[in-house]
Amino acid sequence: MAAIDVTRAGAILAVADAERSLAFYRDLLGFRVDATFDDPPYAILSLAGTRLSLAEQGHRSPDHDVVLAAPADPTRPAAMLVLEVADARAAHAALEAAGADFVAPLFSPPWGGHRFFVRDPDGFLVELEELA
């Protein structure tokens, strides 16, 4: 394996509406907004040492030909974000009060802990998990 000095890991999600997705991740999940850009619409967020970027779909990058697209079918997203929380029940109650779109009820798997899933505005799943 090559020796690479990684300082932080993250992901970029293609979204249909950058402002709408920014509001979801900032206001419901508590991500900090590090930077936003208008042309093309793009946001850099962070939470717990992780970077999450939101790229409005359909824009070409000047350094490659890949064009990102939000999921065409919100029931079949290509990625899922996982957030580890200290108290899944409290997080569930807070998100329920905020009107989050839950995929299923809070679940307590046989191996311990608790988890639940919410859907972001484009259909990406966000798993909130309390480890045992």
C-alpha atoms as one frame of an Amber mdcrd trajectory, in Angstrom:
protein
   0.000   0.000   0.000   1.248   3.484  -0.827   2.084   5.736   2.088  -0.538
   8.479   1.973  -0.811  11.032   4.750  -4.613  11.496   4.913  -5.695  14.356
   7.183  -9.472  13.996   6.837 -11.932  11.843   4.886 -15.205  12.892   3.338
 -17.695  12.466   0.549 -19.425  14.536  -2.104 -23.138  14.009  -2.675 -24.826
  15.109  -5.884 -28.026  16.944  -4.979 -30.918  18.364  -6.996 -31.121  21.609
  -4.988 -28.022  22.689  -3.054 -29.888  25.153  -0.792 -32.530  22.592   0.171
 -29.899  19.957   0.970 -27.758  22.478   2.839 -30.736  23.277   5.084 -31.284
  19.563   5.790 -27.690  18.796   6.775 -27.164  22.068   8.653 -30.521  22.507
  10.393 -31.606  18.911  11.035 -28.305  17.077  11.478 -26.082  19.850  12.836
 -23.349  20.005  10.200 -21.231  23.165  10.288 -21.089  25.123   7.040 -17.442
  25.711   6.151 -17.981  27.306   2.729 -20.605  27.835   0.041 -20.227  28.712
  -3.617 -22.781  29.995  -6.118 -21.528  29.045  -9.572 -21.968  26.127  -9.604
 -23.901  25.702  -6.333 -21.672  23.813  -3.888 -21.308  23.595  -0.116 -18.588
  22.222   2.133 -19.814  21.015   5.524 -18.167  19.319   8.479 -19.207  17.293
  11.492 -17.149  15.216  13.931 -13.992  15.592  11.839 -15.672  14.477   8.609
 -16.135  16.570   5.502 -19.346  16.377   3.478 -19.714  18.349   0.288 -22.963
  18.987  -1.567 -22.644  19.511  -5.323 -25.703  20.597  -7.251 -26.126  18.083
 -10.048 -25.465  18.684 -13.714 -22.295  20.787 -13.556 -18.982  19.811 -15.103
 -15.803  20.279 -13.132 -13.005  22.095 -14.963 -10.560  19.272 -14.206 -12.583
  16.187 -15.274 -15.575  15.124 -17.369 -17.613  13.381 -14.662 -21.027  14.965
 -14.100 -22.663  14.069 -10.803 -26.404  13.372 -10.595 -28.753  13.046  -7.642
 -30.501   9.674  -7.389 -33.130   9.354 -10.132 -35.167   7.101  -7.852 -35.089
   8.273  -4.207 -35.889   4.732  -3.056 -32.607   3.472  -4.582 -29.782   5.818
  -3.511 -26.225   4.847  -4.385 -24.796   5.934  -1.031 -25.688   6.138   2.641
 -24.188   8.422   5.267 -23.658   6.963   8.753 -23.562   9.174  11.847 -22.614
   7.647  15.172 -24.513   9.268  18.051 -24.288   8.934  21.823 -28.070   8.588
  22.296 -30.123   7.312  19.349 -33.426   7.692  21.187 -32.779  11.371  21.924
 -31.614  11.968  18.341 -34.731  10.229  17.017 -37.002  12.379  19.201 -35.249
  15.587  18.110 -35.477  14.696  14.420 -39.096  13.611  14.803 -39.933  17.008
  16.320 -38.155  18.666  13.382 -40.211  16.718  10.833 -37.533  14.362   9.486
 -38.536  11.769   6.866 -37.998   8.448   8.678 -37.556   5.270   6.648 -38.455
   2.951   9.539 -38.941   3.100  13.309 -36.064   3.092  15.777 -34.528  -0.401
  15.765 -32.551  -2.228  18.444 -30.594  -5.025  16.703 -29.805  -8.235  18.605
 -26.077  -7.348  18.716 -26.853  -4.211  20.744 -27.207  -0.505  20.299 -29.959
   1.348  18.460 -30.295   2.806  14.978 -32.707   4.488  12.631 -32.695   5.910
   9.141 -33.864   9.228   7.722 -34.028  10.251   4.082 -32.468  13.506   2.891
 -34.248  15.688   0.292 -32.734  13.687  -2.601 -33.374  10.261  -1.125 -29.922
   9.559   0.308 -30.222   7.565   3.513 -28.681   8.810   6.723 -28.240   6.159
   9.396 -27.963   7.415  12.953 -26.479   4.709  15.111 -25.751   4.308  18.800
 -23.220   1.530  19.291 -23.596  -0.876  22.184
